[in-house]
Amino acid sequence: MLGAMRKRKRAILVVLVATAVVGLAALAAWWSSRPRPHIDLAAYTRIFAGVKEPGSMTQAEVEAILGAPRRRCDGQALAGPPPLTS
């Protein structure tokens, strides 16, 4: 009887540890595969140089530097902040 309880506890522990390992592996795979913005000093400099004059750089030009706009699950672009006006 005591041996059966130990085997059951060990089996439960093995299942819990295996579940945790699989969950962490899935989280690591998701984290490493998600898209990242292309924001670095070079991109900042190109955008900053292009927006010194209001309206001199279009949203498409900024997206070309930074990459595609963020998307919702249904594929539609997320609404960004309103455009700056002078």
C-alpha positions in Angstrom: 0.0 0.0 0.0 2.8 2.4 0.9 4.7 1.6 -2.2 1.7 2.2 -4.4 1.2 5.7 -2.9 4.8 6.6 -3.5 4.5 5.4 -7.2 1.4 7.5 -7.6 3.0 10.6 -6.1 6.0 10.2 -8.2 3.9 9.8 -11.3 2.0 13.0 -10.5 5.3 14.8 -9.9 6.6 13.6 -13.3 3.5 14.7 -15.1 3.6 18.2 -13.4 7.3 18.6 -14.2 6.8 17.5 -17.8 3.9 19.9 -18.2 6.0 22.8 -16.9 8.9 21.9 -19.2 6.6 21.8 -22.3 4.9 25.0 -21.2 8.2 26.8 -20.8 9.5 25.5 -24.2 6.3 26.7 -25.9 6.7 30.1 -24.2 10.3 30.3 -25.3 9.4 29.4 -28.9 6.7 32.0 -29.0 8.9 34.7 -27.5 11.7 34.1 -30.0 9.5 34.0 -33.0 7.4 37.2 -32.4 8.1 40.2 -34.7 10.3 42.9 -33.3 10.3 46.5 -34.4 13.3 47.8 -36.3 14.0 50.7 -34.0 17.6 51.5 -33.7 19.8 54.6 -33.9 20.0 54.5 -37.7 16.2 54.3 -38.1 15.7 57.0 -35.5 18.1 59.3 -37.4 16.4 58.7 -40.8 12.9 59.3 -39.3 14.1 62.4 -37.3 15.7 63.9 -40.4 12.5 63.3 -42.4 10.1 64.9 -39.9 11.9 68.1 -39.2 9.3 69.7 -41.4 5.7 68.7 -40.6 4.2 66.6 -43.4 7.5 66.0 -45.1 7.5 62.2 -44.3 4.5 60.0 -45.0 3.3 57.1 -42.9 4.3 54.7 -45.6 7.9 56.1 -45.6 8.1 55.6 -41.8 6.7 52.1 -42.1 9.3 51.3 -44.8 12.0 52.2 -42.2 10.5 50.5 -39.2 8.7 47.6 -40.9 5.1 46.7 -41.3 2.5 48.3 -39.0 1.1 46.2 -36.1 -1.8 44.0 -36.9 -4.8 42.6 -35.1 -5.6 38.9 -35.1 -8.0 39.4 -38.0 -5.3 41.0 -40.2 -6.5 44.6 -40.0 -3.9 47.2 -39.1 -4.2 48.7 -35.6 -5.2 52.3 -35.4 -2.3 54.5 -34.4 -2.2 57.9 -32.8 -3.8 60.7 -34.8 -1.4 62.4 -37.3 0.4 65.5 -36.1 -0.8 68.8 -37.4 0.8 72.1 -37.2 
